[in-house]
Amino acid sequence: MISERVRSLLSYKTETTPARLKLSSNELSIELPDFVKKRIAEEVSKASFNRYPDPEARALKEALALRFGLKEENLLLGNGSDELIYYLSVSIGEFDRGILYPVPTFSMYGISAQMLGRERVEVRLREDFDIDLEESLRIARERKPVLAYFAYPNNPTGNCFSEDSIRALRSERLFTVVDEAYYHYSGKSFIEEALKREDTLVLRTLSKIGMAGLRVGFMVGKEEIIKELNKIRLPFNVTMPSQVIAYLMLTEFYQIIEEEVEKVIRERERLYRELSRMETLQVYPSEANFILFKSLHLPADLLHKRLAEEGVLVRNFSYMIPDCLRVSIGRAWENDLFLETLHKVL
């Protein structure tokens, strides 16, 4: 019999409508040079697919540690950040204690809590999309959650929360997870604190820097905490091709990733300026690789539909934030086509 916990769940929503231009999933729009593809093919062809991958992904872990100035014992790898969020929701505190997170935010925090039967302690963000600290403290003291998630920058709003607010909530005996999926576009991090404290962890992913298809996420924290969490990691959770390709991208071709990230940051500022000129939109500043905007006259559902009919797919967040859509930052020509189509539809 399927449990009521599962029956009550809503599936994670993604935009899967076919489109000539897909700017809905915050992927890095990149076309790898042929010599990179050839090198990847060479290494993948050497893999013994009849054998299990390295269960500890040691080579990849070493590459991540060197790339981001960490120690291997401070890392736990996952099949994307989603798997690591699930591990944390399973491991931190007992199931009769809730999980706090501000809303709107990444939906997997709430989904992982609900699937485990844990109380979802949701606190609405302020109108400027920052943490409502007074209300958050009141609710935390009243309902006594034990774990808190903060997307930093936040998805789908694009802003980084106040560091002082995160720290103030952590002081309420909340084990604090700072999800830095979009770190490369903000440059802001809690990693130094995660390496020193037993109540703080940082999540990162390779999905937003050109490797979404590999599903490689990683957790950063004190060695003692990582060692305990590793006990519940599923065996062989990072596939052999993912280990091989991610290792190559981090060691031999990372300069390409860095150059593409810089292009996205420049395009983000340009796209923000262009969208801000449209009187029928309200545009929100972003420190991520996407921009949230509000349609002031045309209903967001209709605007989303019309854009899709023109072959341009963005993410409809009107179910979470009234009349808001989110567009991922693409290459210059993709952003131009998006702007051209948006003008046409409006």
Residue, then its C-alpha position, 0 to 999 in steps of 0.5 A: m500500500i502506498s503511504e499517505r505521505v507519498r500520495s499527498l506529494l506533488s511531483y517536482k515540476t520541470e518545463t518539458t515542452p519542445a522548443r527551439l530555444k530552451l531557457s527554462s532550466n538554468e543550464l549553462s548554454i555551451e557548445l564544447p569544441d570538437f577537441v574537447k568532445k574527442r578527448i571525452a570520447e577517448e576517456v569514456s571509451k576506456a571505461s569498463f562498463n561491466r564493472y561498478p564505478d569507484p564507490e568513493a569517486r576518489a579521482l573526481k573528489e581529488a579534482l574537486a578538492l584541488r579546484f576549489g581549495l578544499k580537502e577530500e575529507n571535507l567532501l561528500l559527492g551525490n547524484g546531483s544536489d537533490e540526492l544530498i538534500y534527501y540525505l540531509s533531510v534523513s540525517i539531521g535531527e529526528f523525524d518529529r522535528g521540522i525543517l525550516y526554509p524561506v518561500p518561495t525557494f527551491s521546491m526539493y527542500g519541501i518535497s524531501a521533508q514531506m516524503l519523510g513525514r517531517e513538518r515543513v516550516e515555511v516562512r514567506l520572504r519579504e517583498d524584497f525577497d530577503i528573509d523576514l528575520e523577525e517572523s522567521l525567529r518567531i516561528a523557529r522559536e515556536r515550532k522548534p525546527v532542527l534543520a534549515y535550508f537557504a538557497y544562496p542565491n535563491n531560486p527562483t528570485g535570484n538574490c542572495f539573502s542577508e548573511d546576518s539573517i542566516r547567522a541569526l537563525r542558525s543561532e537558534r540551534l538550527f543545523t544550517v545548509v547553505d545551497e550554493a548551486y549558483y555560486h559561480y555567478s555570485g561569488k558569495s559563499f559560506i564555505e569557510e564557516a562550513l569548514k569550521r562549524e559543526d552546524t553548517l554545511v554548503l551544497r554545490t553542483l556542477s549542473k549550473i556550469g555546463m555539466a547538468g547531464l552528469r548529475v554531480g553535486f557535492m557537499v562541503g563540511k567538517e570532516e567529522i560531519i561528512k564522515e557521519l553523513n557518508k554512512i547513508r550514501l547509496p553505493f556507487n551513487v556517481t556513475m562511471p561516465s559522470q566521474v570520468i567526464a567531470y574529472l576531465m572538465l575540472t582538470e583539463f578544460y576548466q578554463i572553458i567553463e570559466e570563460e563561459v560563466e563570465k559571458v553569462i554574467r555579462e549577458r545577465e547584466r545586458l538582459y536585465r537592462e533590456l528587460s527593465r526598459m519594457e514598461t509592461l514588466q517588473v524585473y528583479p535583480s539577480e546574482a544567479n544565471f537567470i532573471l525573474f520578471k513579473s508581467l504587469h499587464l498580460p497574465a503570466d500563464l498567457l505570456h508563457k503560453r504565447l512564448a512557447e507557441e513562438g518556440v521560446l521556453v521559459r519557466n512559469f513561476s506564477y504558481m509560486i509568485p503571482d504573474c512571474l516568469r523566470v528566464s535562464i541566461g543563454r548565449a548572446w544570440e539566444n538572449d537576442l531571440f528571447l528579447e525579440t520574441l518577448h517584444k513580439v508577444l507583448 
